Amino acid sequence: MLANERGLSLPALEAKLGFGNGTIVKWDKASPNTDKLTKVADFFNVSVDYLLGRDTCEEKETADGDPDENFTILSRNAKKLSPEKRKQLLDIAKVMFEEEFRD
């Protein structure tokens, strides 16, 4: 469902995550290993419990809006943007943090 919402096929998702072909489809019949499940959860910014159907909240909560965690999420999602959108995001950051970008 998450891959579909983002316009990704399962083979495309598997390729992005470095999984073998058919890995995720096999999870219907066999339990995934923890490392792979965690990679999928991180990719979609959801909890492992959400993927397992044990939590109904899709977005992974960050402790008190932890800036480091939020930066990680921003960085991971920025990689999914087109080169033009990434440039726009960087341009916005440069304007907002002009002093920090002088170096």
N, C-alpha and C positions, 0 to 999 in steps of 0.2 A: 504494500500500500504506500509506504513512504517513498520508495523508488518511483512508483507510478506517478505520485503527486509531483515529483520533481522531473518528470519526463525521462526517467532512466529505465532501461530494460534491466532485468537481472543480470544478463551477461555483461552489460556495460558497467553495472555496479561492481560485479565480481572483478572485472578488469581494473577498475579504478582502485579497488582495495587490494589488488594483488592476489586474489583467490583463484583457485583452479576453476575451470569451466564446470558449471552445474553444482558448485558447492552449496549455494544457498537453497536451491531447489531440493537438494537432498535432506535439508533440515526438516522437511515434512515427515520423513521416515526415521531419521537419526538425529540425536541431539548434537548441536554445534559445540565446538570447543569454546572455552571461555575467551581465548584471545580473539577469535574471529567474531564472536558475538560482541565483544567490546569494541572492535574496530567498526562494526556496523553502527553501534550505538553512538560512538564518537562522530562518525561521518554525518549522521543525521541529527546530532545534538539531542539525543534522547537517552533516557536511562536504559540499562539492560532490563530492568523490571518492566519498562514500557514494552520493549520488544517481546518479552515473555508473556505479556498480557496481564501482568500483576499490578500494573499502575496505569491509571487512565490519563494521567497528565503527560502530554507529549513532550513539552519542553523540559529539558533538564534544568533544575534550579541551581543557581549558584549561591554559595554562602554569602549573604549580605551583599550581593552584587560584586563579588570579588573581582577587582579590576584585572588581575592576571588571567583569571578564567574567562572573563568577558573578552579580553584581548585575544586569547587563544581561539575563542569561538569566532570573533571577527576575522582573524587571520585565516582560519580554516574555510570560512564561507567566502572570503574574498578570492580564494583560489578557484572558486567555482564560477566567478564572474568572467565575462569576456574581457579581453585586453582593454577595450575602450572603457568599460565600466570600472575596471581596476584603476585606470589612469584618472578617471573622474573622482574616485574615492581618495586617491592619493592627493589630487589637487585640492580637494576639500580639506583634507588633513593639513596640508601645507598652509592654507589660508588661516585655518583655525589655530595652528600652532607655529605661527610664523617665526618666532624667536628660536624655537627648538630645531627648526629646519634650516637655519642659517649655515650650519657647518657643512 
